[in-house]
């Protein structure tokens, strides 16, 4: 294994970025209002962009800031404001055993994945599918990976984002029972779904 020498400024930048990411992640999970959670998400994404710059991946850092911290979080805020959920929501799991079981299964799967990654070949620096690290510019390697190896997940992600926007617009409207016409919801009006 090749040992790399880390300078003191690099170590300080790394520690600051990790603190920013950790504070943003904890704030995201503990925020009482969805708008505050989205702002903590921006903080976390900026911390990840700092780590990209530290690794010499300036293009990925720019994409992180422009696409994720910019466009995606603005989309989240748009949906939050459009649906009128920009107030405190109290989650109640009373009597909802299906969600509790699914959440438990999800936590177990995530912990199993973290254990496999920590003990498997990925943590030891094995070769990856995207090619050599210095096989050209960051943009060229990224483009080859996205448009060859990972084309299907890339296209599915794009379709998922379009479906999310269409779903948000549909959820923001309600059908008038008398006329059968879809009308926008008025401010302060709760969306009620009949079961």
N, C-alpha and C positions, 0 to 999 in steps of 0.2 A: 504494500500500500504506500502511495506517495504522500509524504507529509508536506503540507503547505505552510509557509510562514505567513502569519497574519500580523499586520502592523497595528499599532495602538489606535490610530484614527479609524481603520477599518473595523476594529473591534468595537469602538465607541459608536460608530454609525450602525453597526449590526444590533447592538444592545438597544439603542434608541428606537430603531425600527421595530424590534421585537416588542418593546414596551408599548409603542403606538398601536401595533396590531393587537396585543393582549388587552389593552384598555378599550380599544374599539370593539373587540369581540365580546368582552364582558358587558360593555355598555349596550351593545346590540341585543344581547340576550336579556338584559335586565331593564330595558327602557319601557316606560309605561305607555308612551304614545308612539304610534307607528312612524310619525315624522322624525322623532328623535332617534328611533331605531335606524331609519334610513341614513341619517346624518352620521351615526356611529359606523354604519357600513362604509360610508365614504372615508372615514378616518382609517378603517382597516385596509381599504383598498389603496390608500396613499402609502401606508406602511409597507404593503407588499410591493408597490412601485419602487420604494426606496431599496428594498432588497434586490429587485431586478437590476437597478442601476449599480448596486454593489457587485453584482455578478457579471457586469459588463453587457447586459442585455438591454441596451437603451431603447431599442424599438419596442420590446415587450413592455417596458416601463411606460413609454408614451401611449401605447395601446391600452394599458391598464388604466391610465388616468383619463384618456379621452373617451374610450368606449365604456368601461365599467363605471368609474367614478363620475363620468359625465353623463353619457347617454342612458345607461341602464338605470342608474339611481334616479335620474330625472323621470324616466318612465315609471319607476316605482312611486315616486312622489305624485306624478300625474294620476296614477291609478288610486292612490290613497285619497287624494283630494276629490277625484271623480266619484268615488264610492262613498265619500263622506265618513270614512272611518278614522278621521284625524282627531279622535278623542280617545280617552282611556277605555280599553276593552278589558273586561274581567273574564278570563277563561274559566269555565266550569267543567270539570270532568266527572261530576257526580252522575252516576248511573250510566256512564258511557264506557263500558268495559272494552268495546272493540278498539277504540282509539288508544286506550291504555295498553292493551296487548300489542297493537301494532307499533306503538312507540317503544315498548320494551324490546320487541324483535329488532327494530331499527337500531337501538342502542347496542344490542348484542352483536349485530352484524358489523357495525362501525368499529367496535372494540376488537372483534376478530380480525377485521381488515388491518387495523393499526398494528396488531400483534404480528400478523403475517408480513407486513411491510417492514417492521422493525427487526424481524429475525430472518427475513428472506434475502434474496439476491439483490433486490432494489436498494437496500441500505448499504450494500458492499461495493457499489459502483459498477455493477454489471452493465453490459452494452444495452442500449435502448433502441427502439425501432425507428427513431427519427434520424439516425445517421450520426456521424462523428461530430463532436462538438465544434471543431474548427474546420468544417468542411465548406467554408465559404462565409458569406455575411450572414448575420442573424436573420435578415429578411428572406434571403434565399432558402436557408434551411427551414424556416417557418413556412414559407410558401410551399415548398416541396412536401412537407409533412401534412399541411392542411389540405392541399388539393390532390394528394395521392393516398397516403396511408389513412388519413382521418377525414376523408371527404364525406362519407356517410354520416358520422357524428356531427360534422360541421353543418351539413344540410338539415339534419334533424333539429339541431339547436335553432337554426334560423326559422324553421317551421314552428317550433315550439314558441318562439317569441311572437310570431305573427298570431298564433292561436291565443296567446295570453292577452294581446292587445284587443282582439276581437271579443274575447270573453269579458274583458273589463268593460267594453262599450255595451255589451248586451246586459251585463249585470247592473249597469247604471241606469237602465231604462226599465219601465214596468208597463205591463199591458193593462189598458183600461177595460174593465170587465163589461161595461155597458156598450162601448163602441168597438172594442176589439182592436183599438189603435195603440201602438206602442208610444208611450209618452216618457219624456225625461223625468227623473225624480226631482222633487223640489228640495231645496236646502232645508235641513233639519228633519226631513222625513226619513223614517227608518225603512230599510228594505226588509220586507217580510216574505218568507218563502213558505208557501202552504205545503204541508206534507200529506 
